[in-house]
Amino acid sequence: MQMTRAVRHRGPDGEGFVFFPPGAQAATQVVSAESPAGVIGSPFPPPGCVLGLGHRRLAIIDLSAAAHQPMSDASADCWITFNGEIYNYLELRAELSGQGQSFRTGSDTEVILAAWRQWGSGCLSRFNGMFAFVLVDRRHQKIFAARDRFGVKPLYYWITPTGGLALVSEIKQLLSHPHWAARLNGQRAYDFLNWKVCDHTSETLFAGVRQFRGGECLEISIDEIAQCCARQAPLPLRRWYELRPAEYSGDFASASRRFRELLEDSVRLRLRADVPVGSCLSGGLDSSAIVCLVRRLLGDQSAGIQRTFSAYSDVPRFDERRFIMDVVRQTGASAQSVVPDPDECIRELERITWQQDEPFGSTSIFAQWKVFELARSAGVKVMLDGQGADEALGGYHGYFGPRLAGLLARGRLRTFARESAAIRRLHGQSVGLQLRLVADELVPGPVAEILRRLVGRTITRPRYLDLKKLSADTRPPHWGLIQLRQPVRSLSIAQLTALSLPMLLHWEDRDSMAHGVEARLPFLDYRLVECCLGLPESFKLSDGWTKRVLREGLRDLLPESIRERRDKLGFATAEEVWMRDRRRETFLRLIEQAVDESQGILTPAALLKARRLLDGVEPFSFLAWRFVSFSVWMRRFAVRVDGGSSPLPPRP
């Protein structure tokens, strides 16, 4: 129960448990003071149980006690604990009813149980949603667990030293286990500190804690899982979803129409809820597109219903309020905003780190935190957000390098020259910078390392890390992932599955759920992602413009100021101004503390590097923040290096 209570924030609306004795004996449902009225069960777990499921409920669909979890089917043979939403549950319910399945609730949870009975593990491919669930099937004596296609919802596992197994939504749940000791995974620490990536593999920064990756599942007998854990072997997960582009052969106009149809249907499905739904609005293309589509779908009903939540900045070059207000005026939405403050960011740092479970890459996570906090204080429990569009549509300016490299490699010199000139004109990228970006994709690894040193970019063996202590492979996580035959597509796939999206989803899930808010992501409808990947790259990137099918497909809905935006921020804070000017001494003290408390991971050169970044000797980067975030995480979770003792115990 302590493990479940550690994530009360994820489900403040109810608590429930079910425990299973060995063999075919009946399961026992257990209730607590936080279980909803009307749920019947024992106040204590019975002795001798070998398996248990716990759940914290965030009530979104069917708010009644009938939708309480863990939930069983009518026979009480199958039990499930489920986090997330199945957006197409109404369509699946109708299909399953036609095949003889019956329903007692209006919940999507019960639809999963019925789909499992009807289709077995094949049910996963029928779900359009975000989910992580664990299902116990007593009839077949097996456990079935799965994570959604892109890993919007988390699912971790840890095999205990005594051969037990814990499956959890957040790593902090493991701290209450008597055999838990937080140890550093040096490789993942190196990847975060040097390459600013995490969640790109099944490993976490905690040694021994693994995650189901997006599109993975586990189907295993209870006996087999006991044998696997006794051997301390990783669970035999299998991939149930492979991201494959839906090849497209039409023209640009029809592609833009198809894109809009899919995005509009995705938004329609994600508006399904029995609680208020709002939208994150940063003023960029993606969130603005969602808000404008919500207005179209709600029609005249939108007045007084459609609500947006935004973060402003008091530093003009980071402030997007004029774009936000253009969308608000066009849609008539009720808008609320917050201005993140550096002092509050520092005060809240330990709390946010606790909620995130792992260190995070910049203070933009704090801005997002404040937006979800604002939404919950306004009574909104579901928020639509634009995550995933940049990865699927080539929206980051980092796509210009692969685009140009691909043109050069294919000998399309005239198009290369035109694109280079357009990128220079629209975005200010110099020819020298473009050539360095192209070289990153074309030259061999050792040569690229030399070039990186010459131009001051991230190198593989920085002096500010003790690589011996980390025992890390220094190869960049992204090398070998880009294929010059289709560089934009291969980068999109890499970002969707490893390099970008998984960590962004991690941060958004923790930020939203910390405040009891469910974040829904229309751009990550698998039909839309597969469509975008299958489009010719010129439909997404051409003449210096990004996201072309989005700009064209929503031409009549988006304010022109948004449709023609070329810059990109998205809940960014004025981190550079905070660290270099407004709170320079405060951040220097935090960095000094980070070096002192890193147990030797950060060398004295880290402080020198940070000073150069904060003094403007080197171009600003988020590296200094990563030093701070990493050390706060180590202290907050009492993480040990090399099996040594941590100076402090973890604090809740």
C-alpha positions in Angstrom: 0.0 0.0 0.0 2.9 2.3 0.6 4.0 1.9 -3.0 0.5 3.0 -4.2 0.3 5.9 -1.8 3.6 7.2 -3.1 1.7 8.2 -6.3 -1.4 9.5 -4.7 -1.0 12.6 -6.9 -1.6 10.4 -10.0 -5.0 9.4 -8.7 -6.4 11.5 -6.0 -10.0 10.3 -6.6 -9.7 6.8 -5.2 -7.6 3.9 -4.0 -8.0 0.1 -4.4 -6.2 -3.2 -4.2 -6.7 -6.8 -5.0 -4.5 -9.7 -3.7 -4.2 -13.2 -5.1 -3.4 -16.4 -3.1 -1.6 -19.2 -4.8 -3.5 -21.7 -7.0 -7.1 -21.2 -7.9 -8.3 -19.6 -4.7 -10.5 -16.5 -5.1 -8.9 -13.1 -5.1 -9.5 -10.7 -2.3 -10.5 -7.1 -3.0 -9.2 -4.7 -0.4 -10.5 -1.2 0.3 -9.2 1.7 2.3 -10.4 5.0 3.7 -9.7 6.5 0.3 -11.7 3.9 -1.7 -15.0 5.3 -3.1 -18.2 4.7 -1.2 -20.1 1.7 -2.6 -17.0 -0.4 -3.2 -17.1 -3.6 -1.1 -14.0 -5.3 0.1 -11.9 -6.4 3.0 -9.9 -3.8 5.0 -6.9 -6.1 5.1 -5.0 -8.3 2.6 -5.2 -12.0 3.4 -2.0 -13.9 4.5 0.0 -15.9 2.0 -0.7 -13.9 -1.1 1.7 -14.2 -4.0 0.5 -11.3 -6.2 -1.2 -8.0 -5.7 -2.5 -5.1 -7.8 -2.8 -1.5 -6.5 -4.4 1.5 -8.1 -4.9 5.2 -7.6 -7.7 6.6 -9.7 -8.0 9.8 -11.6 -11.6 9.7 -12.6 -12.1 10.9 -16.2 -14.6 8.6 -17.8 -17.5 7.1 -15.9 -17.0 8.9 -12.6 -19.1 6.4 -10.6 -17.8 3.8 -8.1 -18.7 1.1 -10.7 -15.5 2.1 -12.6 -13.3 1.6 -9.5 -10.0 -0.2 -10.0 -8.5 -2.7 -9.9 -11.4 -4.0 -12.0 -12.5 -7.5 -12.7 -14.6 -9.1 -15.4 -18.0 -10.6 -14.4 -16.4 -14.0 -13.5 -13.7 -12.3 -11.4 -11.1 -14.4 -13.3 -9.4 -11.4 -15.0 -8.3 -8.3 -13.0 -6.7 -5.1 -14.3 -5.0 -2.0 -13.1 -4.9 0.6 -15.9 -3.4 4.1 -16.3 -4.5 6.1 -19.4 -7.3 6.3 -21.8 -8.6 4.2 -24.7 -10.0 7.0 -26.9 -11.9 4.7 -29.3 -13.6 2.8 -26.4 -17.1 3.6 -27.6 -16.5 2.1 -31.1 -14.8 -0.9 -29.5 -17.6 -1.4 -27.0 -20.2 -1.4 -29.8 -18.1 -4.0 -31.8 -17.6 -6.2 -28.7 -21.3 -6.0 -27.8 -22.1 -7.3 -31.3 -19.8 -10.3 -30.6 -21.6 -11.2 -27.4 -19.6 -9.3 -24.7 -21.7 -7.5 -22.0 -20.8 -4.4 -20.0 -21.6 -3.3 -16.5 -20.0 0.2 -16.6 -19.4 3.0 -19.0 -15.6 2.9 -18.5 -12.9 2.3 -21.0 -11.2 0.0 -18.4 -14.0 -2.6 -18.9 -13.5 -2.4 -22.6 -9.9 -3.5 -22.2 -11.0 -6.5 -20.2 -13.6 -7.5 -22.8 -11.1 -6.9 -25.6 -8.6 -9.3 -23.9 -11.3 -11.9 -23.5 -12.3 -11.6 -27.2 -8.9 -11.1 -28.9 -6.2 -11.9 -26.4 -3.0 -10.0 -26.9 -4.3 -8.9 -30.4 -6.5 -6.4 -28.5 -3.5 -4.0 -28.4 -3.5 -3.2 -32.1 -7.2 -2.2 -31.8 -6.7 0.4 -29.1 -6.2 4.0 -30.1 -5.0 5.6 -26.9 -2.4 6.0 -24.3 -2.0 3.3 -21.7 0.0 1.3 -19.3 -1.7 -1.6 -17.7 -1.1 -4.9 -15.9 -3.8 -7.6 -16.3 -3.9 -10.9 -14.3 -5.8 -13.7 -16.0 -6.5 -16.4 -13.4 -8.1 -18.8 -16.0 -4.9 -19.1 -17.9 -2.6 -18.4 -15.0 -0.8 -15.6 -16.8 0.1 -11.9 -16.5 -0.3 -9.6 -19.4 1.2 -6.1 -19.2 1.6 -3.5 -22.0 2.6 0.1 -22.8 1.1 2.2 -25.6 2.7 2.6 -29.0 4.8 5.7 -28.1 5.1 5.3 -24.4 2.9 8.2 -23.4 2.1 6.5 -20.1 4.9 5.0 -18.0 5.5 1.4 -16.9 8.7 0.4 -15.0 9.8 -2.9 -13.4 12.4 -3.9 -10.9 13.4 -7.4 -9.9 14.2 -7.5 -6.2 17.3 -9.1 -4.7 15.1 -11.9 -3.3 13.5 -12.7 -6.7 10.3 -10.6 -6.4 8.9 -8.4 -9.1 7.6 -4.8 -8.8 5.8 -3.1 -11.7 5.2 0.6 -11.1 4.1 3.8 -12.7 6.8 5.9 -11.0 10.3 4.9 -9.8 9.7 6.5 -6.4 7.2 3.8 -5.6 10.2 1.4 -5.2 11.7 3.4 -2.3 9.3 1.8 0.2 10.6 -1.7 -0.6 12.8 -3.0 2.2 15.5 -4.2 -0.2 15.7 -1.0 -2.3 19.0 0.8 -2.7 19.4 3.6 -5.3 22.5 3.0 -7.4 23.7 5.0 -10.3 23.6 3.7 -13.9 26.8 5.3 -15.1 26.0 4.9 -18.9 22.7 6.6 -18.6 24.2 9.4 -16.4 26.8 10.0 -19.1 24.1 10.1 -21.8 22.1 12.7 -19.9 25.0 14.9 -18.8 26.9 15.0 -22.0 24.3 14.3 -24.8 21.2 15.6 -23.0 19.2 12.5 -23.6 17.4 10.1 -21.3 14.6 7.5 -21.7 16.2 6.4 -25.0 16.7 2.8 -23.9 15.0 0.4 -21.6 17.4 1.4 -18.8 16.9 4.3 -16.4 19.4 6.3 -14.4 18.7 3.9 -11.5 20.8 0.7 -12.0 18.5 -2.3 -12.1 15.3 -0.3 -12.9 14.0 -0.9 -16.4 11.0 0.4 -18.3 8.7 -1.1 -20.9 9.5 1.0 -24.0 6.7 2.4 -26.2 5.0 -0.5 -28.1 6.3 -3.3 -25.8 4.3 -5.9 -23.8 4.7 -8.9 -21.6 2.7 -12.0 -21.8 4.0 -14.7 -19.4 2.7 -17.4 -17.1 2.9 -16.8 -13.3 5.3 -19.8 -13.0 7.5 -18.5 -15.7 7.8 -15.0 -14.2 8.8 -16.5 -10.9 11.6 -18.5 -12.6 12.7 -15.4 -14.6 13.0 -13.3 -11.4 14.8 -16.0 -9.5 17.5 -15.9 -12.2 17.6 -12.1 -12.0 17.1 -12.0 -15.8 15.4 -9.2 -17.7 11.7 -9.8 -18.4 11.1 -11.3 -21.9 9.3 -8.3 -23.3 8.2 -8.3 -26.9 7.4 -5.6 -29.3 3.8 -5.5 -30.3 4.0 -2.3 -32.3 6.5 -1.3 -35.0 6.5 2.2 -36.3 6.1 2.0 -40.0 5.4 4.9 -42.4 2.2 4.8 -44.4 3.6 5.5 -47.8 1.8 8.3 -49.7 1.7 8.8 -53.4 -0.7 11.8 -53.8 0.0 15.5 -54.4 0.7 18.1 -51.7 -2.8 19.5 -51.7 -4.4 16.1 -51.1 -1.7 15.3 -48.4 -2.6 18.6 -46.6 -6.3 17.6 -46.6 -5.5 14.1 -45.4 -3.4 15.5 -42.6 -6.2 17.8 -41.5 -8.8 15.0 -41.5 -6.6 12.8 -39.3 -5.7 15.5 -36.9 -9.3 16.7 -36.6 -10.4 13.1 -35.8 -7.6 12.7 -33.3 -8.7 15.9 -31.5 -12.4 14.7 -31.6 -11.5 11.4 -29.9 -9.4 13.2 -27.3 -12.2 15.5 -26.3 -14.1 12.5 -24.8 -14.3 13.0 -21.1 -16.8 13.3 -18.3 -14.8 16.2 -16.7 -13.7 19.6 -18.0 -11.2 19.6 -20.9 -8.7 22.4 -21.6 -5.7 23.1 -23.8 -2.1 24.0 -23.4 -1.4 27.1 -25.6 2.1 28.2 -26.2 1.4 30.3 -29.2 3.3 28.0 -31.5 1.9 26.1 -34.5 1.1 22.9 -32.8 -0.8 24.0 -29.7 -2.5 26.7 -31.8 -3.7 24.1 -34.3 -5.3 22.0 -31.5 -7.0 25.0 -30.0 -8.4 26.1 -33.4 -9.6 22.6 -34.2 -11.3 22.3 -30.8 -13.2 25.6 -31.6 -14.3 24.1 -35.0 -15.4 20.8 -33.4 -17.3 22.4 -30.5 -18.9 25.1 -32.8 -21.2 27.4 -30.9 -20.8 25.3 -27.8 -17.3 26.5 -27.4 -18.3 29.8 -25.8 -17.6 29.5 -22.1 -16.4 25.9 -22.5 -13.1 26.2 -24.4 -10.3 27.1 -22.0 -6.6 27.6 -22.6 -3.6 27.8 -20.2 -0.3 29.4 -21.1 3.1 30.5 -19.7 4.3 34.1 -20.4 7.7 35.5 -19.9 8.7 38.9 -18.6 11.7 38.8 -20.9 10.4 40.1 -24.3 12.4 37.8 -26.6 11.0 34.7 -24.8 7.5 36.0 -24.5 4.8 34.6 -26.8 1.7 36.4 -25.4 1.0 38.3 -28.7 0.8 35.0 -30.6 -1.3 33.4 -27.8 -3.7 36.3 -27.8 -4.1 36.1 -31.6 -5.4 32.5 -31.1 -7.6 33.5 -28.2 -9.2 36.3 -30.2 -9.8 34.0 -33.2 -11.3 31.2 -31.1 -13.0 33.1 -28.3 -11.4 30.8 -25.8 -11.3 31.7 -22.1 -7.5 32.2 -21.5 -5.5 32.0 -18.3 -1.7 32.5 -17.9 1.2 32.3 -15.5 4.6 33.9 -15.5 7.3 31.5 -14.2 9.6 33.0 -11.7 13.3 32.0 -11.2 13.1 32.2 -7.4 10.1 29.9 -7.4 11.9 27.6 -9.8 14.8 27.3 -7.3 12.4 26.8 -4.4 10.4 24.1 -6.1 13.4 22.3 -7.6 13.6 19.5 -5.1 9.8 19.0 -5.3 9.8 18.9 -9.1 12.8 16.5 -9.1 11.0 14.2 -6.7 8.0 14.1 -9.0 10.1 13.6 -12.2 12.0 10.7 -10.7 15.1 11.5 -12.8 17.0 14.7 -13.6 15.5 16.9 -16.4 17.1 19.0 -19.1 16.0 22.6 -18.7 13.8 25.0 -16.7 11.1 24.7 -19.4 9.9 21.7 -17.4 9.2 24.2 -14.6 7.2 26.4 -17.0 5.1 23.4 -18.0 4.7 22.5 -14.3 3.2 25.9 -13.7 0.8 25.6 -16.6 -0.6 22.3 -15.3 -0.8 23.6 -11.8 -2.8 26.6 -13.1 -5.2 24.2 -15.0 -5.9 22.1 -12.0 -6.5 25.1 -9.8 -9.1 26.2 -12.4 -10.8 22.8 -12.1 -9.6 21.3 -15.4 -8.6 17.7 -15.2 -7.8 17.0 -18.9 -5.5 19.0 -21.1 -4.7 18.7 -24.8 -1.2 19.5 -25.8 0.9 19.6 -29.0 3.7 17.1 -28.1 4.9 14.9 -31.0 4.3 17.3 -33.9 7.9 18.4 -34.2 9.2 14.8 -34.4 6.6 13.6 -36.9 6.7 16.7 -39.1 10.4 17.7 -39.0 9.6 20.8 -37.0 12.9 21.3 -35.2 15.5 23.4 -37.0 17.9 20.5 -36.5 16.2 18.9 -39.4 17.8 21.3 -41.8 21.1 19.5 -41.6 19.7 16.1 -42.5 17.6 17.7 -45.3 20.6 19.4 -46.8 22.8 16.3 -46.3 20.3 14.1 -48.0 20.1 16.4 -51.0 23.9 16.6 -51.3 24.3 12.9 -51.0 21.7 12.3 -53.7 23.5 14.8 -56.0 20.5 17.2 -56.1 22.8 20.3 -56.1 20.4 22.8 -57.5 17.8 21.9 -54.8 20.5 22.0 -52.2 21.5 25.5 -53.2 17.9 26.7 -53.2 17.2 25.2 -49.8 20.4 26.5 -48.3 19.6 30.0 -49.5 16.0 29.8 -48.1 17.2 28.6 -44.7 19.7 31.3 -44.6 17.1 33.9 -45.5 14.3 32.7 -43.2 16.2 31.5 -40.2 19.5 33.3 -40.3 21.6 30.1 -40.5 25.0 30.9 -42.0 26.6 28.8 -44.7 29.3 27.8 -42.2 26.7 26.5 -39.7 24.8 24.7 -42.4 28.0 23.0 -43.6 28.8 21.9 -40.0 25.3 20.4 -39.7 25.7 18.6 -43.0 29.2 17.3 -41.9 27.6 15.8 -38.8 25.6 13.5 -41.0 28.2 12.8 -43.7 31.6 12.4 -42.1 32.9 9.4 -40.3 32.8 9.3 -36.5 36.5 10.1 -35.7 36.5 13.0 -38.2 33.2 14.3 -36.8 34.8 14.3 -33.3 37.7 16.5 -34.5 35.2 18.9 -36.2 33.1 19.1 -33.0 36.2 20.2 -31.0 37.1 22.8 -33.6 33.6 24.4 -33.6 32.9 24.1 -29.8 30.1 21.5 -30.1 29.5 18.6 -27.8 32.4 16.1 -27.7 32.5 12.5 -26.6 35.1 12.7 -23.8 34.5 16.0 -21.9 36.9 16.9 -19.1 34.0 17.9 -16.8 33.0 14.2 -16.4 35.0 11.4 -14.7 34.5 8.8 -17.4 36.3 6.1 -15.5 33.9 6.4 -12.6 31.0 6.3 -15.0 32.3 3.3 -17.0 30.5 4.7 -20.0 30.6 3.9 -23.7 31.3 7.4 -25.1 29.7 6.8 -28.5 27.0 9.4 -29.2 23.5 7.8 -28.9 22.5 9.2 -32.3 25.4 8.0 -34.4 24.3 5.4 -36.9 20.6 6.3 -36.7 20.4 8.6 -39.7 20.2 7.0 -43.2 21.3 9.3 -46.0 18.8 7.7 -48.4 16.0 9.1 -46.3 17.6 11.3 -43.6 14.6 13.3 -42.6 12.4 10.2 -42.1 15.1 8.3 -40.3 15.7 11.2 -37.9 12.0 11.5 -37.3 11.8 7.8 -36.4 14.8 8.1 -34.2 13.3 11.1 -32.4 9.9 9.5 -32.0 11.3 6.2 -30.6 14.5 7.2 -28.8 16.2 10.6 -29.0 13.6 13.2 -28.2 10.0 12.2 -27.7 10.4 9.6 -24.9 12.0 12.0 -22.5 9.5 14.8 -23.4 6.7 12.4 -22.7 8.3 11.5 -19.4 8.6 15.1 -18.3 5.0 15.9 -19.4 3.5 12.9 -17.7 5.1 13.8 -14.4 4.4 17.5 -14.7 0.7 16.9 -15.4 0.1 14.0 -13.1 1.8 15.8 -10.2 -1.2 18.0 -10.3 -3.8 15.3 -11.0 -4.2 16.4 -14.6 -4.3 14.1 -17.6 -2.4 15.3 -20.7 -3.7 14.1 -24.1 -1.6 14.4 -27.2 -3.5 14.6 -30.5 -0.4 14.6 -32.7 0.5 11.2 -31.4 -2.5 9.4 -32.8 -0.7 6.5 -34.5 -2.7 7.0 -37.7 -1.4 10.6 -38.0 2.2 9.7 -37.1 2.3 6.9 -39.7 0.8 9.3 -42.3 3.3 12.0 -41.6 6.3 9.6 -41.8 5.1 8.4 -45.1 4.9 11.8 -46.8 7.7 13.0 -49.1 10.1 15.1 -47.1 9.4 18.1 -49.3 5.8 18.1 -48.0 7.2 18.7 -44.5 10.4 20.7 -45.2 10.8 22.9 -48.3 12.0 26.4 -49.2 13.1 26.9 -45.6 9.6 26.2 -44.2 8.9 23.4 -41.7 5.6 21.6 -41.2 4.2 22.5 -44.6 1.2 20.2 -44.6 0.1 21.6 -41.2 0.5 25.2 -42.4 -1.5 24.4 -45.6 -4.0 22.0 -44.1 -5.2 24.5 -41.4 -4.8 27.6 -43.6 -8.4 28.6 -43.0 -8.3 28.0 -39.2 -5.0 29.3 -38.0 -4.3 33.1 -37.5 -1.9 34.2 -40.2 0.6 35.3 -37.6 0.8 31.7 -36.3 0.7 30.1 -39.7 3.8 32.1 -40.8 5.8 31.7 -37.6 9.3 30.6 -38.2 10.8 30.7 -34.7 10.1 28.0 -32.1 9.9 28.3 -28.3 7.0 26.4 -26.6 6.8 27.1 -22.8 10.4 28.2 -22.8 11.7 30.1 -19.8 14.3 32.9 -20.0 16.8 30.4 -18.6 19.8 32.2 -20.2 18.8 35.5 -18.6 18.1 33.9 -15.3 21.4 32.1 -15.1 23.6 34.8 -16.7 22.0 38.0 -15.3 19.2 37.9 -12.8 20.3 35.0 -10.5 23.9 34.4 -11.6 25.4 34.1 -8.1 22.6 31.8 -7.0 23.1 29.4 -9.9 26.9 29.5 -9.4 26.4 28.3 -5.8 24.1 25.6 -7.1 26.7 24.5 -9.6 29.4 24.5 -6.9 27.2 22.4 -4.7 26.6 20.1 -7.7 30.3 19.4 -8.2 30.8 18.9 -4.4 28.0 16.5 -4.0 28.3 14.5 -7.3 30.5 11.8 -5.6 33.2 12.5 -8.1 31.1 12.3 -11.3 31.5 16.0 -12.0 35.1 17.1 -12.0 36.5 20.5 -11.0 36.5 21.3 -14.8 32.7 21.3 -14.6 32.7 24.4 -12.5 35.1 26.1 -14.9 32.9 25.1 -17.9 29.8 26.4 -16.1 31.5 29.8 -15.4 32.5 30.1 -19.1 28.8 29.5 -20.1 27.4 31.9 -17.5 30.1 34.6 -18.3 29.4 34.5 -22.0 32.8 33.2 -22.9 31.1 30.3 -24.6 27.6 30.2 -26.2 24.9 29.5 -23.7 23.7 25.9 -23.4 21.6 23.9 -20.9 24.7 22.0 -19.7 25.0 24.1 -16.6 21.4 23.3 -15.7 22.0 19.6 -16.2 24.8 19.8 -13.6 22.4 21.3 -11.1 19.5 18.9 -11.9 21.7 15.8 -11.8 23.1 16.7 -8.3 19.7 17.5 -6.9 18.4 14.2 -8.2 21.3 12.3 -6.6 20.7 14.0 -3.3 16.9 13.7 -3.4 16.9 10.0 -4.0 20.1 9.2 -2.1 21.8 7.7 -5.2 25.0 5.8 -4.6 28.0 5.6 -7.0 30.2 2.5 -7.3 28.3 0.8 -4.5 29.4 3.4 -2.0 27.2 5.0 0.6 25.0 8.0 -0.1 25.5 10.9 2.2 21.7 11.3 2.8 18.6 9.0 2.8 15.9 9.7 0.2 13.2 12.2 1.3 9.6 12.0 0.2 
